[in-house]
């Protein structure tokens, strides 16, 4: 969820033909990125399996596995998922998760768990990116914010629902060359044009009176970071609580304002965090508009009875759900991570980061989560989750597990 939840668009000559967008430089397309490999995983020998020590309780893992099974039960049984050079269908994915679920319900000790995995599961590790085999972990969380159903002098910033004129085009319908490629825009005068960017929506008010406002917030920065996280709880001034969840974006490219502030020398790379960005912008209000508009991507929301939900439309489990590149890793798959988590003092400071490992499930994706060397861990909500998610920038290892095909 994190945001996790943005749509990439590309420069495609064929699409110009189909929609008669002949005007050069119209701005709707970007240069097509290099082709990516179909997978980021390689199978490893059982002698190289990790320790499989889990620092959390089995109950939370059981809940997260059930979420993945519920997703897989909604897809065609023949739908395939790639693990390295191997391909498994949804039926096998379900069986793999159910076998693991039944075993952990016995509350096995560490040695029993390792033996069970070696006997019954294939294990794959990611190839990584810049550092071979290493994954860069960040975190996200569910913000809890104050809001109102009505605009007034205190609540000024709207959470918008998905606009009726927002159009998503699946380019693979026109050619398999563009499998998995979509673009987002507006259909106007028999042409598809780019959707409004952040500046046009927030500062020029081009959606005012045209799109439903779900709620209103007090703080522009709260709205911005709600969009980055992709979901949140809004405590309304009438005593109600609503859950808002990602419901599409404007299709504009996601650009990191943290990277902008680092590149401009405003915040050091060693200090960068969500909290540091907030603090800097509060101390430099004259820069807020420029900095926020550097990221033209804009997120729209819907109200859910529960939440938060990830890209698989299953409820995320704190500490167990991760967001990965959906083009490279098997959705709903069982994984295992090794990285670091913060030790947090009572005053909110972090004296050190401690190594940890646990089982997780791939249940989300995000606009900034691209490539075989990126992962985003969902921390939940509350003070610890906000601090951990805001500061997490740690390298580690990522593994995927799948039941051996010959296990009945």
RODO-2510 file (C-alpha; in nm, 4 decimals, decimal comma):
residues 408
     n   res          X          Y          Z
     1     x     0,0000     0,0000     0,0000
     2     x     0,2331     0,2214     0,0317
     3     x     0,1694     0,3708    -0,1357
     4     x     0,2266     0,2062    -0,2403
     5     x     0,0241     0,2162    -0,5373
     6     x     0,1152     0,4273    -0,8461
     7     x     0,0711     0,3606    -1,2275
     8     x     0,3671     0,3889    -1,4612
     9     x     0,3266     0,5121    -1,8193
    10     x     0,5582     0,4959    -2,1200
    11     x     0,6480     0,6437    -2,4573
    12     x     0,4805     0,4250    -2,7169
    13     x     0,4533     0,5043    -3,0845
    14     x     0,1822     0,2448    -3,1446
    15     x    -0,0489     0,4199    -2,9020
    16     x    -0,0090     0,7401    -3,0990
    17     x    -0,1515     0,5557    -3,3997
    18     x    -0,4528     0,4164    -3,2191
    19     x    -0,5555     0,7443    -3,0577
    20     x    -0,4278     0,9903    -3,3189
    21     x    -0,2039     1,1680    -3,0702
    22     x     0,0264     1,2992    -3,3371
    23     x     0,1391     1,6223    -3,1799
    24     x     0,5038     1,5925    -3,0893
    25     x     0,6011     1,6585    -2,7297
    26     x     0,2469     1,6345    -2,5913
    27     x     0,3958     1,5155    -2,2626
    28     x     0,1758     1,2118    -2,1966
    29     x     0,4559     0,9609    -2,2544
    30     x     0,7955     0,9049    -2,1023
    31     x     1,0828     0,7232    -2,2638
    32     x     1,0226     0,3505    -2,2339
    33     x     1,2490     0,2066    -1,9613
    34     x     1,4889    -0,0767    -2,0358
    35     x     1,3329    -0,4208    -2,0493
    36     x     1,3376    -0,5955    -1,7133
    37     x     1,3967    -0,9620    -1,6520
    38     x     1,0929    -1,1778    -1,5873
    39     x     1,2132    -1,2698    -1,2410
    40     x     1,4472    -1,1500    -0,9716
    41     x     1,4852    -1,4850    -0,7965
    42     x     1,7312    -1,7720    -0,8104
    43     x     1,6882    -2,1098    -0,6417
    44     x     1,9411    -2,1954    -0,3704
    45     x     2,0618    -2,5283    -0,2321
    46     x     1,9273    -2,6417     0,1047
    47     x     2,2765    -2,6007     0,2498
    48     x     2,2427    -2,2259     0,1889
    49     x     1,9008    -2,1881     0,3524
    50     x     1,8826    -1,9126     0,6162
    51     x     1,8257    -1,9770     0,9865
    52     x     1,4467    -1,9149     0,9614
    53     x     1,4279    -1,7589     1,3082
    54     x     1,1075    -1,5540     1,3407
    55     x     1,0960    -1,2688     1,5921
    56     x     0,7144    -1,2431     1,5899
    57     x     0,4288    -1,4667     1,7034
    58     x     0,2780    -1,7373     1,4854
    59     x    -0,0734    -1,5909     1,5189
    60     x     0,0144    -1,2829     1,3123
    61     x     0,1790    -1,5036     1,0490
    62     x    -0,1308    -1,7234     1,0328
    63     x    -0,3488    -1,4170     0,9777
    64     x    -0,1224    -1,2897     0,6994
    65     x    -0,1125    -1,6286     0,5244
    66     x    -0,4924    -1,6461     0,5292
    67     x    -0,4985    -1,3083     0,3548
    68     x    -0,2828    -1,4386     0,0702
    69     x    -0,4951    -1,7528     0,0409
    70     x    -0,8106    -1,5415     0,0128
    71     x    -0,6537    -1,3509    -0,2785
    72     x    -0,5420    -1,6697    -0,4549
    73     x    -0,8911    -1,8156    -0,4210
    74     x    -1,0216    -1,5210    -0,6253
    75     x    -0,7899    -1,5722    -0,9248
    76     x    -0,8146    -1,8447    -1,1930
    77     x    -0,6545    -2,1716    -1,0712
    78     x    -0,4329    -2,1738    -1,3803
    79     x    -0,2873    -1,8273    -1,3198
    80     x     0,0905    -1,8636    -1,2993
    81     x     0,3535    -1,7200    -1,0668
    82     x     0,7238    -1,7258    -1,1418
    83     x     0,9942    -1,8256    -0,8930
    84     x     1,3249    -1,7947    -1,0750
    85     x     1,3225    -2,0417    -1,3622
    86     x     1,0244    -2,2260    -1,2127
    87     x     0,6554    -2,1506    -1,2640
    88     x     0,3688    -2,2554    -1,0368
    89     x    -0,0053    -2,2067    -1,0763
    90     x    -0,2465    -2,0579    -0,8240
    91     x    -0,3609    -2,4022    -0,7133
    92     x    -0,0055    -2,4941    -0,6139
    93     x     0,0432    -2,1548    -0,4462
    94     x    -0,2637    -2,2191    -0,2293
    95     x    -0,1477    -2,5696    -0,1418
    96     x     0,1982    -2,4347    -0,0536
    97     x     0,0536    -2,1777     0,1860
    98     x    -0,1950    -2,4223     0,3381
    99     x     0,0817    -2,6778     0,4102
   100     x     0,2901    -2,4124     0,5794
   101     x    -0,0103    -2,2794     0,7708
   102     x    -0,1051    -2,6218     0,9050
   103     x     0,2509    -2,6802     1,0218
   104     x     0,2950    -2,3507     1,2072
   105     x    -0,0374    -2,4097     1,3842
   106     x     0,1506    -2,6821     1,5740
   107     x     0,3743    -2,4048     1,7120
   108     x     0,6998    -2,5757     1,6066
   109     x     1,0320    -2,4982     1,7687
   110     x     1,3123    -2,3592     1,5544
   111     x     1,4832    -2,6902     1,4689
   112     x     1,1508    -2,8514     1,3715
   113     x     1,0716    -2,5585     1,1451
   114     x     1,4067    -2,5694     0,9672
   115     x     1,3809    -2,9445     0,9144
   116     x     1,0257    -2,9126     0,7816
   117     x     1,1248    -2,6426     0,5305
   118     x     1,4304    -2,8357     0,4067
   119     x     1,2204    -3,1474     0,3522
   120     x     0,9227    -2,9814     0,1868
   121     x     1,0089    -2,6418     0,0357
   122     x     1,2199    -2,4912    -0,2380
   123     x     1,3840    -2,1640    -0,1391
   124     x     1,4836    -1,8776    -0,3685
   125     x     1,6780    -1,5597    -0,2996
   126     x     1,6708    -1,2307    -0,4837
   127     x     1,9517    -1,1336    -0,7173
   128     x     1,9477    -0,7818    -0,5696
   129     x     2,0463    -0,4768    -0,7719
   130     x     2,3390    -0,2461    -0,6957
   131     x     2,4737    -0,4865    -0,4332
   132     x     2,4279    -0,8476    -0,5505
   133     x     2,1923    -1,0428    -0,3270
   134     x     2,1161    -0,7415    -0,1084
   135     x     1,7769    -0,5720    -0,0730
   136     x     1,7239    -0,2145     0,0429
   137     x     1,4373    -0,2117     0,2950
   138     x     1,2216     0,0891     0,3710
   139     x     0,8980     0,1017     0,5704
   140     x     0,5468     0,2393     0,5532
   141     x     0,2622     0,2716     0,8011
   142     x    -0,1009     0,3724     0,8442
   143     x    -0,1308     0,7396     0,9484
   144     x    -0,3994     0,8351     1,2003
   145     x    -0,5201     1,1886     1,1274
   146     x    -0,7836     1,4383     1,2389
   147     x    -1,0404     1,5399     0,9788
   148     x    -1,3846     1,6719     0,9029
   149     x    -1,6584     1,6003     0,6497
   150     x    -1,6942     1,9756     0,5972
   151     x    -1,4501     2,2434     0,4946
   152     x    -1,4065     2,5308     0,7369
   153     x    -1,1343     2,7687     0,8534
   154     x    -0,9537     2,4811     1,0302
   155     x    -1,0016     2,1962     0,7813
   156     x    -0,8830     2,3231     0,4430
   157     x    -0,7236     2,0354     0,2513
   158     x    -0,9468     1,7815     0,0727
   159     x    -0,8967     1,4077     0,0402
   160     x    -1,0329     1,3506    -0,3097
   161     x    -1,2203     1,0471    -0,4346
   162     x    -1,1274     0,9039    -0,7742
   163     x    -1,2400     1,1486    -1,0472
   164     x    -1,4996     1,0283    -1,2982
   165     x    -1,2861     1,1494    -1,5886
   166     x    -0,9759     0,9545    -1,4835
   167     x    -0,9107     0,7021    -1,7610
   168     x    -0,6804     0,4000    -1,7480
   169     x    -0,5804     0,2380    -2,0764
   170     x    -0,4470    -0,1177    -2,0901
   171     x    -0,1993    -0,1061    -2,3780
   172     x    -0,1642    -0,4847    -2,3979
   173     x    -0,5118    -0,4901    -2,5558
   174     x    -0,3534    -0,3307    -2,8617
   175     x    -0,0298    -0,5296    -2,8761
   176     x     0,1369    -0,8000    -2,6651
   177     x     0,4537    -0,5954    -2,7119
   178     x     0,3148    -0,3763    -2,4343
   179     x     0,2060    -0,6516    -2,1963
   180     x     0,1574    -0,5141    -1,8484
   181     x     0,1780    -0,1522    -1,9662
   182     x    -0,0933     0,0999    -1,8795
   183     x    -0,1259     0,4747    -1,8990
   184     x    -0,3553     0,7140    -1,7171
   185     x    -0,5095     1,0300    -1,8538
   186     x    -0,8286     1,2188    -1,9418
   187     x    -1,0423     1,1605    -2,2482
   188     x    -1,1319     1,4953    -2,4010
   189     x    -1,2238     1,5997    -2,7546
   190     x    -1,1582     1,2487    -2,8880
   191     x    -0,8049     1,2543    -2,7471
   192     x    -0,6364     1,1174    -2,4369
   193     x    -0,4305     1,3796    -2,2543
   194     x    -0,2274     1,3651    -1,9330
   195     x    -0,4239     1,3948    -1,6108
   196     x    -0,3728     1,7046    -1,3961
   197     x    -0,0537     1,7048    -1,1896
   198     x    -0,0176     1,7896    -0,8210
   199     x     0,0296     2,1614    -0,8802
   200     x    -0,2807     2,1845    -1,0973
   201     x    -0,4888     1,9904    -0,8450
   202     x    -0,3644     2,1377    -0,5172
   203     x    -0,2551     2,4882    -0,6005
   204     x    -0,4660     2,5740    -0,9038
   205     x    -0,7788     2,3981    -0,7807
   206     x    -0,8720     2,2338    -1,1102
   207     x    -1,0763     1,9623    -0,9353
   208     x    -1,2621     2,2002    -0,7076
   209     x    -1,6353     2,1404    -0,7345
   210     x    -1,5825     1,8559    -0,9847
   211     x    -1,4695     1,5689    -0,7600
   212     x    -1,6126     1,4372    -0,4343
   213     x    -1,4238     1,5366    -0,1205
   214     x    -1,4154     1,2375     0,1139
   215     x    -1,2944     1,4471     0,4076
   216     x    -1,0899     1,7548     0,4873
   217     x    -0,7597     1,7687     0,6777
   218     x    -0,5921     2,0453     0,8754
   219     x    -0,2460     2,0116     0,7297
   220     x    -0,1190     2,0028     0,3708
   221     x     0,1791     1,7910     0,4789
   222     x    -0,0537     1,5365     0,6416
   223     x    -0,2361     1,5048     0,3088
   224     x     0,0896     1,4638     0,1171
   225     x     0,2222     1,1888     0,3435
   226     x    -0,1178     1,0173     0,3496
   227     x    -0,0815     0,9867    -0,0275
   228     x     0,2699     0,8475     0,0098
   229     x     0,1512     0,5822     0,2580
   230     x    -0,1577     0,4979     0,0522
   231     x    -0,4084     0,4537     0,3354
   232     x    -0,4995     0,5926     0,6736
   233     x    -0,7558     0,6344     0,9506
   234     x    -0,9358     0,9669     0,9768
   235     x    -1,0800     1,0612     1,3163
   236     x    -1,3623     1,2982     1,2259
   237     x    -1,4726     1,5931     1,4365
   238     x    -1,8199     1,4347     1,4637
   239     x    -1,6781     1,1352     1,6535
   240     x    -1,6748     0,8921     1,3602
   241     x    -1,3711     0,7110     1,2208
   242     x    -1,3287     0,6340     0,8503
   243     x    -1,0666     0,4254     0,6719
   244     x    -0,9406     0,5746     0,3463
   245     x    -0,7638     0,3566     0,0949
   246     x    -0,5761     0,4132    -0,2307
   247     x    -0,8106     0,4236    -0,5324
   248     x    -0,5826     0,5251    -0,8149
   249     x    -0,3393     0,7979    -0,9057
   250     x    -0,3176     1,0667    -1,1716
   251     x    -0,0590     0,8640    -1,3646
   252     x     0,2092     1,1274    -1,3277
   253     x     0,5590     1,0005    -1,2350
   254     x     0,6471     0,9564    -0,8687
   255     x     0,9445     1,1686    -0,7641
   256     x     1,1008     1,1520    -0,4184
   257     x     1,1065     1,4837    -0,2342
   258     x     1,3558     1,3260     0,0057
   259     x     1,6012     1,2798    -0,2796
   260     x     1,5370     1,6397    -0,3867
   261     x     1,6245     1,7718    -0,0414
   262     x     1,9371     1,5556    -0,0321
   263     x     2,0491     1,6684    -0,3787
   264     x     1,9980     2,0329    -0,2817
   265     x     2,1984     1,9893     0,0388
   266     x     1,9010     2,0665     0,2631
   267     x     1,9155     1,7327     0,4508
   268     x     2,2090     1,4922     0,4576
   269     x     2,1677     1,1431     0,3166
   270     x     2,2551     0,9987     0,6597
   271     x     1,9776     1,1955     0,8310
   272     x     1,6979     1,1664     0,5762
   273     x     1,3655     1,0391     0,7112
   274     x     0,9995     1,1303     0,6889
   275     x     1,0339     1,3075     1,0227
   276     x     1,3330     1,5124     0,9010
   277     x     1,1444     1,6117     0,5851
   278     x     0,8426     1,7257     0,7888
   279     x     1,0630     1,9211     1,0268
   280     x     1,2491     2,0925     0,7425
   281     x     0,9298     2,1976     0,5643
   282     x     0,7702     2,3277     0,8848
   283     x     1,0785     2,5438     0,9407
   284     x     1,0795     2,6597     0,5772
   285     x     0,7114     2,7146     0,4851
   286     x     0,8159     2,9273     0,1882
   287     x     0,9576     2,6129     0,0246
   288     x     0,6571     2,3839     0,0788
   289     x     0,4876     2,4535    -0,2538
   290     x     0,8035     2,4037    -0,4590
   291     x     0,9102     2,0899    -0,2761
   292     x     0,5714     1,9169    -0,2811
   293     x     0,5088     2,0017    -0,6461
   294     x     0,8395     1,8357    -0,7333
   295     x     0,6381     1,5152    -0,7021
   296     x     0,3603     1,5567    -0,9640
   297     x     0,1996     1,2250    -0,8682
   298     x    -0,1328     1,2599    -0,6870
   299     x    -0,3349     0,9859    -0,5152
   300     x    -0,7128     0,9452    -0,4918
   301     x    -0,8934     0,7506    -0,2208
   302     x    -1,2036     0,5511    -0,1348
   303     x    -1,3646     0,4699     0,1995
   304     x    -1,3444     0,1145     0,3329
   305     x    -1,5149    -0,0461     0,6332
   306     x    -1,1790    -0,1848     0,7402
   307     x    -0,8200    -0,1270     0,6485
   308     x    -0,5574    -0,0808     0,5474
   309     x    -0,5596    -0,2913     0,2319
   310     x    -0,2726    -0,3663    -0,0043
   311     x    -0,2690    -0,4164    -0,3787
   312     x    -0,4163    -0,7664    -0,3419
   313     x    -0,7211    -0,6129    -0,1694
   314     x    -0,6457    -0,8041     0,1499
   315     x    -0,5985    -0,6414     0,4864
   316     x    -0,2322    -0,5771     0,5603
   317     x    -0,0745    -0,7394     0,8664
   318     x     0,1659    -0,5173     1,0643
   319     x     0,5197    -0,6494     1,0460
   320     x     0,4188    -0,9289     0,8074
   321     x     0,3023    -0,7644     0,4832
   322     x     0,5624    -0,6332     0,2407
   323     x     0,5486    -0,4373    -0,0833
   324     x     0,7662    -0,5500    -0,3743
   325     x     0,7890    -0,4856    -0,7477
   326     x     0,4814    -0,6665    -0,8832
   327     x     0,6571    -0,7251    -1,2165
   328     x     0,9311    -0,9330    -1,0568
   329     x     0,8044    -1,1137    -0,7485
   330     x     0,5140    -1,3600    -0,7049
   331     x     0,2091    -1,1898    -0,5567
   332     x     0,0795    -1,3444    -0,2329
   333     x     0,4000    -1,5494    -0,2014
   334     x     0,5527    -1,6578     0,1299
   335     x     0,8864    -1,4892     0,1935
   336     x     1,1498    -1,4556     0,4648
   337     x     1,3489    -1,1411     0,5402
   338     x     1,6654    -1,0565     0,7334
   339     x     1,7308    -0,6890     0,8040
   340     x     1,7294    -0,4407     1,0975
   341     x     1,4613    -0,2729     1,3117
   342     x     1,4910     0,0286     1,5420
   343     x     1,5171     0,0275     1,9193
   344     x     1,3181     0,3360     2,0187
   345     x     1,3547     0,5322     2,3451
   346     x     1,0668     0,6893     2,5324
   347     x     1,1449     1,0263     2,3774
   348     x     1,1144     0,8857     2,0251
   349     x     1,4861     0,8727     1,9492
   350     x     1,6576     0,5680     1,8012
   351     x     1,9771     0,4708     1,9880
   352     x     2,0466     0,1691     1,7655
   353     x     1,9169    -0,0702     1,5023
   354     x     1,8937    -0,4408     1,5819
   355     x     1,9101    -0,7372     1,3442
   356     x     1,5859    -0,9318     1,3044
   357     x     1,4322    -1,1904     1,0749
   358     x     1,0787    -1,3132     1,0087
   359     x     0,8375    -1,4636     0,7596
   360     x     0,6395    -1,2138     0,5519
   361     x     0,4017    -1,2235     0,2563
   362     x     0,4136    -1,0246    -0,0659
   363     x     0,0814    -0,8376    -0,0536
   364     x     0,1481    -0,4885    -0,1826
   365     x     0,3426    -0,2743    -0,4272
   366     x     0,4273     0,0935    -0,4716
   367     x     0,5440     0,3562    -0,7149
   368     x     0,8866     0,3852    -0,5510
   369     x     0,9316     0,0099    -0,5087
   370     x     1,1010    -0,0878    -0,8321
   371     x     1,3585    -0,3502    -0,9189
   372     x     1,4927    -0,6671    -0,7543
   373     x     1,6698    -0,4765    -0,4775
   374     x     1,3792    -0,2881    -0,3120
   375     x     1,1284    -0,3866    -0,0443
   376     x     0,8866    -0,1929     0,1769
   377     x     0,7752    -0,3371     0,5115
   378     x     0,4348    -0,2428     0,6563
   379     x     0,4672    -0,1484     1,0242
   380     x     0,1013    -0,0876     1,1171
   381     x    -0,0074     0,2277     1,2993
   382     x     0,0839     0,4111     1,6176
   383     x     0,3971     0,5929     1,7393
   384     x     0,6407     0,3017     1,6968
   385     x     0,5125     0,2254     1,3465
   386     x     0,5455     0,5897     1,2409
   387     x     0,9011     0,6203     1,3708
   388     x     1,0127     0,2831     1,2320
   389     x     0,8567     0,3425     0,8908
   390     x     0,9827     0,6988     0,8702
   391     x     1,3440     0,6070     0,9436
   392     x     1,3899     0,2588     0,7992
   393     x     1,6668     0,2489     0,5375
   394     x     1,8417    -0,0815     0,5897
   395     x     1,9967    -0,3455     0,3674
   396     x     1,9140    -0,7110     0,4149
   397     x     1,8195    -1,0402     0,2535
   398     x     1,4956    -1,1591     0,0940
   399     x     1,3959    -1,5209     0,0289
   400     x     1,0840    -1,6844    -0,1182
   401     x     0,9512    -2,0293    -0,0307
   402     x     0,7311    -2,2620    -0,2377
   403     x     0,6200    -2,6188    -0,1732
   404     x     0,8135    -2,8785    -0,3719
   405     x     0,6047    -2,9976    -0,6688
   406     x     0,6254    -3,3639    -0,5691
   407     x     0,4775    -3,3091    -0,2218
   408     x     0,1237    -3,4489    -0,2191
***
